[in-house]
Amino acid sequence: MSIPLLDLQAQYLELKDELDGVIGEVMSTAGFIGGPRVKELEAAIAEYCGTKHAVACGNGTDALFLIMHALGIGKGDEVITTPFTFIATAEAIAHVGATPVFVDIEPDTYNMDVSLLEAAITERTKAIMPVHIFGQCVDMDPLLEIAERHGLHVIEDACQAIGATYRGKRAGSLADVAAFSFFPSKNLGCAGDGGILTTDSDEIAAACRKMANHGTTVKYYHDTIGVNSRLDSVQAAILLVKLPHLDRWNAERRAAAAVYDELLADLDLVTPVTRDFGEEVVHLYIVASPERDRLISALQAAGIGSAAYYPVPLHLQEAFTHLGYAEGSLPVAEAACPQTFALPAFPGITREQQEEVVRVLREALAG
Ligand SMILES: Cc1ncc(COP(=O)(O)O)c(C=O)c1O
């Protein structure tokens, strides 16, 4: 039985007529950049997340980069984040000339360990960038309390967490500003690259919108150097078709996670831990084992998709050697990286498929 890590084909087939219809509509109107679909999507995402504004852009990395600019973060500034994330989080910090400062993670949720945050704050710290990794929110209350005490901005990297909640509020509305990715494999994905940022701040929204559009608010008049980072109308139209299904898909992901929790209970594998302060959206179902690479090979040999997340923590990536982190400096992230991997847990996965995944894992662990 072949089981992909994520079944995007099935998601397309489920909504094929509607998706084909809206793509055809954009093609026939030839309004490819900007336009009513993008505005509609911004309004829909702002409403979904519970924020005043949403500003669409080219991708999640750009959303973070635009936010850095809007907050005036640059050379000489430090931004505290996690080493256990996709590189885009720290890239956005580095690209404006600021320095990413990594704090270690919790061993069970893989999220930033907020108890280590205060010790990492220096005179240069400008912001904290928590990442809601794998779709579970960081413990935001103590983080926001520390940020407020030190006068720091807080930027949610919510790229993996659309729909997740923390104490009754949605990811994207928990701090000053947040970034989302619509990369195809995300819980709400488009058919290419796409991103959006959400905020209650008129100033941040306006600054990001301007920066994303060549530094202009009046066509051909530029009072600042911007970039070209826009969401196109085809992507916006696709996302508008998919958004009404997001909560159901997230519920199906949670149901799949619950099935794995049950089926894996007697195996020598570490299963993910969920905090009780909100609802996670299981962007990825992550398990851990010292036998990780052998288990991934066994799954792949059986036609089952699986992948290591994340094989190397950011502080030990070659791109960040200039930051001077030594091996052993962030021991929890370093212990997780050789062990953690994702199992198929996409919306619509059947119990039979999950039983097959677990059968292969059981056999591999026994052998
Ligand atoms: C945690 C995190 N941050 C940022 C990004 C960047 O998003 P994008 O690929 O849309 O640029 C991603 C996804 O790829 C991500 O998972």
The ligand as an ORCA input file, in Angstrom:
! r2SCAN-3c Opt
* xyz 0 1
  C       8.156     27.774     10.306
  C       8.218     28.327      8.917
  N       8.579     29.611      8.749
  C       8.630     30.162      7.526
  C       8.331     29.433      6.396
  C       8.468     30.095      5.061
  O       7.335     30.047      4.288
  P       7.451     30.055      2.691
  O       7.947     28.723      2.259
  O       6.065     30.340      2.220
  O       8.391     31.151      2.319
  C       7.932     28.090      6.533
  C       7.533     27.238      5.405
  O       8.109     26.932      4.465
  C       7.906     27.521      7.820
  O       7.565     26.239      7.990
*
